[in-house]
Amino acid sequence: MAKDAARPVILWFRKDLRLDDNKALNAAHLSGQQIIPLYINEPEAAGTGPLGAAQAWWLHHSLEALDRSLREQRGRLVLASGETLAVLRAIIEKSRAEAVFWNRRYDPTGISIDIRIKRELEKQAIEAQSFGGQLLHEPSRLTTGGGTPYRVYTPFWRALESAGEPEPPLDAPLKLQLAQKLPESETLDCWNLLPKKPDWARDFADLWTPGEQGAREKLRAFVKDSLEGYKENRDHPAKPATSMLSPHLALGEISPARVWDATRGLSKQVPAADIVHFRKEIAWREFSYHLLFHFPRLASANWNDRFDDFEWRNDSEDFEAWRHGMTGYPIVDAGMRQLWRHGWMHNRVRMIVASFLIKDLMVDWRRGEDWFRDTLVDADPANNAASWQWVAGSGADASPFFRIFNPVLQGETFDPDGDYVRIHVPELRGLDAKYIHRPFEAPKSLLDEAGVILGKTYPKPIVDHASARNRALAAYKAMKDAA
């Protein structure tokens, strides 16, 4: 169909809030027509926008950053709220746009909305084009030799690796032809994405710079300072050894292809084992989306339905103690307080706190996933659910249920000097490293010296780990026996 140069095209941003390596943006640019950049607040699209309050904070600042980038090219971002198809139709009618470009999303709600929108737009003779780029692979195309989805991570990784290097990322066009005559835009402040009273996100900015530039800076710093030694150091939460890219990936401020590309050609400077281990973390995100695509109920249903018969305790007081970082186990409490303070938690500690909730407290993993979804700036519909199910033993290629982390030994192994605990549980700051992960065993004289009063300034353990472990294993055995 011949294009009418006087009619613009719509570039519909979603979780791809960047100009770099953006295939939909590149296609809109190559059309030669003026571009209307649009972001829609989709109330009917649960899972497609910010997943919780912490990510809403991030989205506000990310949209501000994207708008600044567009204004530097004499354009701006149009913001609109409402039922998605109705919003698109209204803007098409006012602008006479003849095409809509977007990058695909892979959450179940997003997929169903996009299929319907493409069908309805094409009925109106409006071109609708979607593109890959949010993942290194398309979940519908990467399958086993038998044509079935992968259920185990290692074969998935081998298939991804054997497929060859991903396509190099696309640089952002030097000059975009952005429409000057734009539809009326809503304001970000009217969307109420930021907390007010109380401002529980007040410390987020100490750690994070949302937006494409912040993502690129995080990547550069990681490759320069932390990629070497990554395999060994990444499990130690007190070390600045992880990329901190997850929230930028979650809202698409940087593409996985750009992250992958940054590790190319470094084998002379960085041990291959570090590069491969980091790439495997990118691949775990890919595997999680592969699972979500083929099992859309990943966040709400056990992948292994045998776990439907597991007898959860779901004690509300235990859950509240865990949520507030008041369990009496310092590594668990440090992680939960880090989560509340900065909207993020170190990956090793995520596994520890998840194991504690699921197995020591026997609280349904879905309650934990729901809390993470609301409090993580990197909340992700695939990663969150796949990782919680992995710890619970109910997921694909999951850790066996009987692998129950001892929170004391985990703390002593990965935070041996207690530096991480001292940052996030300041009431234990003065305690000797020998007892900082087991204050309930410290002599009273040392507790007094550190200003710690168990049960007052810091809680006693809400559960005895050894007894809780036996209780969880008994429940697991009962489930298996009943099957």
C-alpha positions as CSV (number, residue, x, y, z in Angstrom):
1,M,0.0,0.0,0.0
2,A,1.4,3.4,-1.0
3,K,2.2,5.7,1.9
4,D,0.8,9.2,2.2
5,A,3.7,11.3,3.3
6,A,1.4,13.8,4.9
7,R,-0.1,11.2,7.2
8,P,2.0,10.4,10.4
9,V,2.6,7.0,12.0
10,I,2.2,6.2,15.7
11,L,5.1,4.7,17.6
12,W,3.4,3.0,20.6
13,F,5.9,2.7,23.5
14,R,5.2,0.0,26.1
15,K,8.0,-1.7,28.1
16,D,10.5,-0.5,25.6
17,L,11.2,3.1,26.9
18,R,14.3,3.7,24.9
19,L,15.5,5.1,21.5
20,D,18.4,2.7,21.2
21,D,18.0,-0.8,19.7
22,N,14.2,-0.2,19.3
23,K,13.0,-2.1,16.2
24,A,9.6,-0.5,16.2
25,L,11.2,3.0,16.4
26,N,13.6,2.0,13.6
27,A,10.7,0.9,11.4
28,A,8.8,4.1,12.1
29,H,11.9,6.1,11.2
30,L,12.5,4.2,8.0
31,S,8.9,4.8,6.9
32,G,9.9,8.4,6.2
33,Q,6.8,9.7,7.8
34,Q,6.4,11.9,10.9
35,I,6.2,10.0,14.1
36,I,3.8,10.4,17.0
37,P,5.4,8.9,20.1
38,L,2.7,7.5,22.4
39,Y,2.5,5.9,25.8
40,I,-0.9,4.6,26.9
41,N,-1.9,4.0,30.5
42,E,-3.9,0.8,30.0
43,P,-6.2,0.2,33.0
44,E,-7.5,-3.1,31.5
45,A,-4.1,-4.5,30.9
46,A,-3.0,-6.0,34.2
47,G,0.6,-7.1,33.9
48,T,1.4,-4.9,30.9
49,G,2.1,-1.7,32.8
50,P,3.9,-1.2,36.1
51,L,3.3,-4.3,38.2
52,G,3.2,-2.6,41.5
53,A,3.7,0.7,43.4
54,A,7.5,0.6,43.4
55,Q,7.6,0.1,39.6
56,A,5.0,2.8,39.2
57,W,7.6,5.2,40.8
58,W,10.1,4.0,38.3
59,L,7.7,4.4,35.4
60,H,7.1,8.0,36.2
61,H,10.8,8.9,36.1
62,S,11.4,6.7,33.0
63,L,8.6,8.4,31.1
64,E,10.1,11.8,32.1
65,A,13.5,10.6,30.8
66,L,12.0,9.4,27.5
67,D,10.2,12.7,27.0
68,R,13.4,14.6,27.6
69,S,15.1,12.5,24.9
70,L,12.3,13.2,22.5
71,R,12.3,16.9,23.3
72,E,16.0,17.1,22.4
73,Q,14.9,16.1,18.9
74,R,12.1,18.7,18.9
75,G,9.3,16.3,19.7
76,R,7.6,15.1,22.9
77,L,5.8,12.0,24.3
78,V,2.1,11.9,24.1
79,L,0.4,10.4,27.2
80,A,-3.1,9.0,27.1
81,S,-5.3,6.9,29.4
82,G,-8.1,4.6,28.7
83,E,-9.2,1.4,27.0
84,T,-6.3,0.7,24.6
85,L,-8.2,0.3,21.3
86,A,-10.4,3.3,22.0
87,V,-7.3,5.5,22.7
88,L,-5.6,4.4,19.5
89,R,-8.7,4.9,17.4
90,A,-9.2,8.4,18.8
91,I,-5.6,9.4,18.1
92,I,-5.7,7.9,14.6
93,E,-8.9,9.8,13.9
94,K,-7.5,13.2,15.1
95,S,-4.0,12.8,13.5
96,R,-5.0,10.8,10.4
97,A,-2.2,8.4,11.2
98,E,-2.1,5.5,8.8
99,A,0.1,3.0,10.8
100,V,0.9,1.9,14.3
101,F,4.3,0.3,15.2
102,W,5.1,-1.4,18.5
103,N,7.4,-4.0,20.0
104,R,5.8,-7.3,21.2
105,R,5.1,-8.1,24.8
106,Y,4.8,-11.6,26.1
107,D,2.6,-11.5,29.2
108,P,-0.8,-13.2,28.6
109,T,-2.9,-10.1,28.9
110,G,-0.6,-8.1,26.6
111,I,-0.6,-10.8,24.0
112,S,-4.4,-11.0,23.9
113,I,-4.8,-7.2,23.7
114,D,-2.2,-6.9,20.9
115,I,-3.8,-9.6,18.8
116,R,-7.2,-7.9,19.1
117,I,-5.8,-4.5,18.3
118,K,-3.9,-5.7,15.3
119,R,-7.1,-7.3,14.0
120,E,-9.3,-4.3,14.6
121,L,-6.8,-1.8,13.1
122,E,-6.4,-3.9,10.0
123,K,-10.2,-3.8,9.6
124,Q,-9.9,-0.1,9.4
125,A,-7.1,-0.3,6.8
126,I,-4.6,0.9,9.4
127,E,-1.2,-0.8,9.1
128,A,-0.2,-2.5,12.4
129,Q,3.3,-3.8,12.7
130,S,4.9,-5.5,15.7
131,F,8.5,-6.4,16.3
132,G,10.7,-8.5,18.5
133,G,13.5,-7.1,20.5
134,Q,12.4,-7.3,24.1
135,L,14.0,-10.8,24.3
136,L,16.9,-12.5,22.5
137,H,14.6,-15.1,21.2
138,E,10.9,-15.4,20.2
139,P,9.3,-17.8,22.7
140,S,7.1,-19.3,20.0
141,R,10.0,-20.3,17.8
142,L,12.7,-21.8,20.2
143,T,11.5,-25.4,20.8
144,T,13.0,-28.8,21.5
145,G,13.9,-31.2,18.7
146,G,10.4,-32.7,19.2
147,G,8.8,-29.3,18.7
148,T,7.7,-28.8,22.3
149,P,8.6,-26.0,24.7
150,Y,11.7,-26.3,26.9
151,R,11.0,-27.3,30.5
152,V,14.6,-27.5,31.7
153,Y,16.9,-24.6,31.8
154,T,20.2,-26.3,30.8
155,P,19.0,-27.6,27.4
156,F,17.3,-24.2,26.8
157,W,20.6,-22.5,27.5
158,R,22.4,-24.9,25.1
159,A,19.9,-24.2,22.4
160,L,20.2,-20.5,22.9
161,E,23.9,-20.7,22.8
162,S,24.0,-23.0,19.7
163,A,21.8,-20.6,17.8
164,G,24.8,-18.3,17.5
165,E,25.3,-14.8,18.7
166,P,22.2,-12.6,18.7
167,E,21.9,-9.9,16.1
168,P,23.9,-6.8,16.9
169,P,21.8,-4.1,18.5
170,L,20.6,-1.2,16.4
171,D,21.9,2.3,17.2
172,A,19.3,5.0,17.7
173,P,18.7,7.0,14.6
174,L,20.7,10.3,14.7
175,K,17.7,12.4,13.8
176,L,14.1,11.3,14.2
177,Q,11.3,13.0,12.1
178,L,9.0,13.6,15.0
179,A,5.5,15.1,14.4
180,Q,5.1,18.7,15.5
181,K,1.4,18.7,15.4
182,L,0.5,16.3,18.2
183,P,-2.7,15.2,20.0
184,E,-3.4,16.7,23.4
185,S,-1.4,14.9,26.1
186,E,-2.2,14.1,29.7
187,T,0.3,15.0,32.3
188,L,2.3,12.5,34.3
189,D,1.4,14.1,37.6
190,C,-2.3,13.3,36.9
191,W,-1.4,9.6,36.8
192,N,-0.4,9.7,40.5
193,L,2.4,7.2,40.0
194,L,4.5,8.7,42.8
195,P,3.9,8.0,46.5
196,K,3.0,11.1,48.5
197,K,2.1,10.7,52.2
198,P,4.1,8.9,53.3
199,D,6.8,9.0,50.6
200,W,8.1,5.4,51.1
201,A,10.2,5.8,48.0
202,R,12.3,8.7,49.3
203,D,15.5,6.6,49.3
204,F,15.0,5.1,45.8
205,A,16.9,7.9,44.1
206,D,20.0,7.2,46.2
207,L,20.5,4.0,44.3
208,W,18.6,4.5,41.0
209,T,18.6,6.7,37.9
210,P,15.6,5.6,35.8
211,G,15.8,6.1,32.1
212,E,17.8,5.0,29.1
213,Q,20.9,7.1,30.0
214,G,20.9,5.6,33.5
215,A,20.7,2.1,32.0
216,R,23.7,2.7,29.7
217,E,25.7,4.1,32.6
218,K,24.9,1.1,34.8
219,L,26.0,-1.2,32.0
220,R,29.3,0.6,31.3
221,A,30.1,0.7,35.0
222,F,29.4,-3.0,35.4
223,V,31.5,-4.1,32.4
224,K,34.4,-1.9,33.6
225,D,34.4,-2.7,37.3
226,S,32.4,-5.8,38.1
227,L,32.2,-8.2,35.2
228,E,35.7,-9.6,36.0
229,G,35.1,-11.8,39.0
230,Y,31.4,-11.9,38.5
231,K,31.0,-15.7,38.8
232,E,32.6,-15.7,42.3
233,N,31.5,-12.4,43.7
234,R,27.9,-12.2,42.6
235,D,26.6,-14.3,45.5
236,H,28.0,-11.9,48.1
237,P,25.4,-9.2,48.8
238,A,27.8,-6.8,50.4
239,K,30.0,-6.6,47.3
240,P,29.1,-4.3,44.4
241,A,29.3,-7.3,42.0
242,T,26.0,-7.4,40.2
243,S,24.9,-5.4,37.2
244,M,21.9,-3.7,38.8
245,L,20.3,-3.7,35.3
246,S,17.2,-5.6,36.1
247,P,14.8,-2.6,36.6
248,H,16.1,-1.1,33.4
249,L,15.5,-4.3,31.5
250,A,12.0,-4.6,33.1
251,L,10.8,-1.4,31.5
252,G,12.9,-1.8,28.4
253,E,15.2,1.1,29.0
254,I,17.9,-1.1,27.6
255,S,17.6,-4.2,25.4
256,P,19.0,-7.7,26.3
257,A,20.8,-7.5,22.9
258,R,22.6,-4.4,24.0
259,V,23.6,-5.9,27.3
260,W,24.7,-9.1,25.6
261,D,26.7,-7.1,23.0
262,A,28.6,-5.3,25.7
263,T,30.2,-8.6,26.7
264,R,31.5,-9.4,23.2
265,G,35.2,-9.3,22.5
266,L,36.2,-9.1,26.1
267,S,37.8,-12.6,26.4
268,K,41.3,-11.1,26.6
269,Q,40.4,-8.8,29.5
270,V,37.8,-10.9,31.4
271,P,37.8,-14.6,32.1
272,A,35.4,-16.5,29.9
273,A,33.8,-18.1,32.9
274,D,32.6,-14.6,34.1
275,I,31.2,-13.7,30.7
276,V,29.4,-17.0,30.4
277,H,28.0,-16.8,33.9
278,F,26.7,-13.3,33.3
279,R,25.1,-14.3,30.0
280,K,23.4,-17.2,31.7
281,E,21.7,-14.7,33.9
282,I,20.3,-13.0,30.8
283,A,19.3,-16.4,29.6
284,W,17.4,-17.2,32.8
285,R,15.2,-14.1,32.0
286,E,14.7,-15.6,28.5
287,F,13.8,-19.0,30.0
288,S,11.3,-17.3,32.4
289,Y,9.6,-15.7,29.4
290,H,9.6,-18.9,27.5
291,L,7.8,-20.5,30.5
292,L,5.3,-17.7,30.8
293,F,4.5,-17.7,27.1
294,H,3.8,-21.5,27.1
295,F,2.2,-21.5,30.6
296,P,0.4,-18.2,30.9
297,R,-0.8,-19.0,34.5
298,L,2.8,-19.1,35.8
299,A,2.1,-16.5,38.5
300,S,-1.1,-18.0,39.8
301,A,-0.9,-21.8,39.3
302,N,1.7,-24.4,40.2
303,W,3.6,-25.6,37.1
304,N,3.7,-29.0,38.8
305,D,0.1,-29.5,39.8
306,R,1.0,-32.0,42.4
307,F,1.7,-29.0,44.6
308,D,-2.0,-28.1,44.5
309,D,-2.4,-30.5,47.4
310,F,0.4,-29.0,49.5
311,E,-0.9,-28.0,52.9
312,W,0.2,-24.4,53.5
313,R,0.0,-22.9,57.0
314,N,-0.4,-19.3,55.7
315,D,0.0,-17.8,59.2
316,S,-0.8,-14.0,58.9
317,E,1.5,-13.0,61.8
318,D,4.4,-15.0,60.3
319,F,3.8,-13.3,56.9
320,E,3.8,-9.8,58.5
321,A,7.0,-10.5,60.4
322,W,8.7,-11.6,57.1
323,R,7.2,-8.7,55.2
324,H,8.6,-6.2,57.7
325,G,12.0,-7.8,58.1
326,M,11.3,-8.8,61.8
327,T,11.8,-12.6,61.7
328,G,14.8,-12.7,64.0
329,Y,17.1,-14.1,61.2
330,P,19.4,-11.3,60.2
331,I,20.1,-12.2,56.6
332,V,16.3,-12.6,56.0
333,D,15.5,-9.3,57.7
334,A,18.3,-7.4,55.9
335,G,16.9,-8.6,52.6
336,M,13.3,-7.6,53.4
337,R,14.4,-4.2,54.6
338,Q,16.6,-3.6,51.6
339,L,13.6,-4.4,49.5
340,W,11.5,-1.8,51.3
341,R,14.2,0.9,51.3
342,H,15.4,0.6,47.7
343,G,12.8,-1.4,45.9
344,W,15.4,-4.1,45.1
345,M,17.1,-7.1,46.7
346,H,20.3,-8.9,46.0
347,N,19.6,-12.1,44.0
348,R,21.2,-14.5,46.5
349,V,19.2,-13.0,49.3
350,R,16.0,-13.2,47.2
351,M,16.4,-17.0,47.2
352,I,17.1,-17.0,51.0
353,V,14.0,-15.0,51.9
354,A,11.8,-17.0,49.5
355,S,13.0,-20.3,51.0
356,F,12.4,-19.0,54.5
357,L,8.8,-17.9,53.7
358,I,7.9,-21.0,51.7
359,K,9.6,-23.7,53.8
360,D,10.4,-22.3,57.3
361,L,7.0,-20.5,57.5
362,M,5.1,-22.6,55.0
363,V,3.4,-19.6,53.5
364,D,2.1,-20.1,49.9
365,W,4.7,-18.9,47.4
366,R,2.0,-16.8,45.6
367,R,1.8,-14.5,48.6
368,G,5.5,-13.9,48.4
369,E,5.4,-13.3,44.7
370,D,2.6,-10.8,45.1
371,W,4.6,-8.8,47.7
372,F,7.6,-8.8,45.5
373,R,5.5,-7.7,42.5
374,D,4.3,-4.6,44.5
375,T,7.6,-3.7,46.1
376,L,10.3,-4.4,43.4
377,V,11.3,-1.7,40.9
378,D,12.4,-4.6,38.7
379,A,9.1,-6.5,39.0
380,D,8.7,-8.8,36.1
381,P,5.7,-11.0,35.2
382,A,8.0,-13.9,34.0
383,N,11.1,-13.6,36.2
384,N,9.1,-13.1,39.5
385,A,6.8,-16.1,39.0
386,A,9.4,-18.5,37.5
387,S,11.9,-17.7,40.3
388,W,9.4,-18.1,43.1
389,Q,8.2,-21.4,41.7
390,W,11.8,-22.5,41.3
391,V,12.4,-22.0,45.1
392,A,9.0,-23.6,45.9
393,G,9.9,-26.7,44.0
394,S,6.6,-26.4,42.0
395,G,8.1,-24.9,38.9
396,A,9.8,-26.1,35.7
397,D,13.3,-27.4,36.4
398,A,12.8,-26.3,40.0
399,S,15.0,-26.7,43.0
400,P,13.8,-29.7,44.9
401,F,11.5,-28.8,47.7
402,F,13.7,-30.6,50.2
403,R,16.5,-28.1,49.4
404,I,15.8,-25.9,52.4
405,F,18.2,-23.0,53.0
406,N,19.5,-22.6,56.5
407,P,19.3,-18.8,57.0
408,V,22.1,-18.8,59.5
409,L,24.5,-20.8,57.3
410,Q,23.5,-18.8,54.2
411,G,24.3,-15.6,56.0
412,E,27.6,-16.9,57.3
413,T,28.6,-18.2,53.9
414,F,27.7,-15.2,51.8
415,D,28.0,-12.3,54.3
416,P,30.8,-13.7,56.5
417,D,31.7,-10.4,58.1
418,G,28.1,-9.3,58.5
419,D,28.6,-6.1,56.3
420,Y,25.3,-6.6,54.5
421,V,23.4,-7.1,57.7
422,R,25.0,-4.1,59.3
423,I,23.8,-1.9,56.4
424,H,20.2,-2.9,56.6
425,V,19.7,-4.1,60.2
426,P,21.4,-1.2,62.0
427,E,20.3,-2.4,65.5
428,L,22.8,-5.3,65.1
429,R,25.6,-3.1,63.8
430,G,27.7,-3.4,67.0
431,L,27.5,-7.2,67.2
432,D,30.6,-9.3,66.6
433,A,30.8,-11.1,63.2
434,K,30.8,-14.4,65.0
435,Y,27.2,-13.8,66.2
436,I,25.8,-11.3,63.8
437,H,23.9,-14.1,61.9
438,R,22.9,-15.9,65.1
439,P,22.3,-13.2,67.7
440,F,20.0,-15.6,69.6
441,E,23.1,-17.6,70.5
442,A,25.3,-14.6,71.5
443,P,26.3,-14.4,75.2
444,K,24.4,-11.7,77.1
445,S,27.6,-9.8,77.7
446,L,28.2,-9.4,74.0
447,L,24.5,-8.5,73.4
448,D,24.7,-5.8,76.1
449,E,28.0,-4.5,74.7
450,A,26.3,-4.2,71.3
451,G,23.2,-2.6,72.7
452,V,21.0,-5.5,71.6
453,I,18.0,-6.7,73.7
454,L,16.4,-9.7,72.0
455,G,12.7,-9.4,71.9
456,K,12.9,-5.6,72.3
457,T,15.5,-3.9,70.0
458,Y,15.6,-6.9,67.7
459,P,13.2,-9.9,67.6
460,K,13.9,-13.4,68.7
461,P,13.5,-15.9,65.9
462,I,9.8,-16.4,65.1
463,V,10.5,-20.1,64.3
464,D,13.2,-22.6,65.1
465,H,14.8,-23.5,61.8
466,A,15.4,-27.1,62.5
467,S,11.9,-27.8,63.7
468,A,10.5,-25.8,60.8
469,R,12.5,-27.8,58.3
470,N,11.2,-31.0,59.7
471,R,7.6,-29.7,59.6
472,A,8.0,-28.6,55.9
473,L,9.5,-32.0,54.9
474,A,6.6,-33.8,56.7
475,A,4.1,-31.7,54.7
476,Y,6.0,-32.4,51.5
477,K,6.0,-36.2,52.2
478,A,2.2,-36.1,53.0
479,M,1.6,-34.4,49.6
480,K,3.7,-37.0,47.8
481,D,2.0,-39.9,49.6
482,A,-1.4,-38.6,48.7
483,A,-0.6,-38.3,45.1
